[in-house]
Amino acid sequence: MNLSQEIYKFLTDLRKISKNVPIIVEGKRDKQLLSRFGIKNVLTLSGKNYFDFIEEIPENVQRVVLLVDIDPQGEKIFKKLKRLLEQSNIEVEESFRERFKSFGVKEVEKLEELIFGKS
């Protein structure tokens, strides 16, 4: 499978899981990009306090996809938020983050460049 096919499958799978599982991203641009591909149920951190953010997650949510950037700041966010979510009995689905890493980009919004060839 080439990179374009892998990205297409990634987005298709993310669209499917987002029907039942919230996708957490860092900012509004990340959310806008995902929505362009029909991915709904996207929550943005947008500089919110982690504890306040977790309080905003509906009580019936038991699992989330945490799709933050792969840069040093994103790694910090991932580790801390994952720990806090799990302490709140919310499972963090990590497979999408691992697949995202394989694309060779560090920011969610850079997926657009891979798909459309923008620079």
C-alpha positions in Angstrom: 0.0 0.0 0.0 1.5 3.4 -0.9 1.3 6.5 1.3 -1.8 7.9 -0.4 -3.6 4.7 0.1 -2.5 4.5 3.7 -3.7 8.1 4.4 -7.0 7.4 2.7 -7.5 4.2 4.8 -6.5 6.2 7.9 -9.1 8.9 7.2 -11.8 6.3 6.3 -11.1 4.4 9.6 -11.1 7.7 11.6 -14.4 8.7 10.0 -15.9 5.4 11.0 -14.7 5.4 14.6 -15.7 9.1 15.0 -19.4 8.0 14.7 -19.2 6.6 18.2 -15.8 7.8 19.7 -14.8 11.4 20.1 -11.5 12.5 18.4 -9.5 14.9 20.4 -7.2 17.3 18.6 -5.1 20.3 19.6 -6.6 23.2 17.7 -9.4 24.5 15.4 -7.3 24.0 12.2 -6.9 20.3 13.0 -10.7 20.1 13.6 -11.4 21.9 10.3 -9.1 19.6 8.3 -10.7 16.5 9.8 -14.2 17.9 9.1 -13.3 18.4 5.4 -13.0 14.6 5.3 -16.3 13.9 7.0 -14.9 13.2 10.4 -17.3 14.4 13.0 -17.3 14.3 16.8 -14.0 16.2 17.0 -13.2 18.0 20.3 -10.5 20.6 20.5 -8.2 21.4 23.4 -7.6 25.0 22.1 -5.5 26.0 25.2 -8.1 24.8 27.7 -7.1 23.6 31.1 -7.0 19.8 30.9 -9.3 19.3 33.9 -11.9 21.7 32.5 -11.6 19.9 29.1 -12.2 16.5 30.7 -15.2 17.9 32.6 -16.7 18.9 29.2 -16.6 15.4 27.8 -20.0 13.8 28.0 -20.4 11.3 30.9 -21.3 8.4 28.6 -18.0 8.6 26.7 -15.8 5.6 27.6 -13.2 5.8 24.9 -11.5 8.6 22.9 -9.0 8.9 20.1 -6.2 11.3 21.2 -4.8 12.7 17.9 -2.3 15.4 18.8 0.8 16.5 17.1 4.0 14.4 17.2 6.3 17.4 18.1 7.7 17.8 21.7 4.7 19.9 22.8 2.3 17.3 21.4 4.1 14.5 23.1 3.7 16.3 26.5 0.0 16.9 25.8 -0.5 13.3 24.9 1.2 11.8 28.0 -0.5 14.2 30.4 -3.9 14.1 28.9 -3.8 10.3 28.4 -3.0 9.9 32.1 -5.8 12.2 33.2 -8.3 10.6 30.8 -7.5 7.2 32.1 -7.8 8.4 35.7 -11.3 9.5 34.7 -12.0 5.9 33.4 -11.8 7.0 29.7 -9.9 4.6 27.5 -7.4 6.3 25.0 -7.3 4.6 21.6 -3.7 4.9 20.5 -3.6 3.1 17.2 -4.6 6.1 15.1 -1.7 8.1 16.7 0.7 5.3 15.8 -0.6 5.2 12.2 -0.3 9.0 12.0 3.4 8.8 13.1 4.1 6.5 10.1 3.2 9.3 7.6 6.3 11.2 8.5 4.6 14.5 9.5 4.6 16.0 12.9 1.4 18.1 12.8 -2.2 16.9 12.1 -2.8 19.9 9.8 0.2 18.8 7.6 -1.9 15.8 6.4 -3.4 18.3 4.0 0.0 18.8 2.3 0.4 15.0 1.9 -3.1 14.7 0.4 -3.2 17.8 -1.8 0.6 18.4 -2.3 0.5 21.9 -0.8 3.7 23.4 0.6 
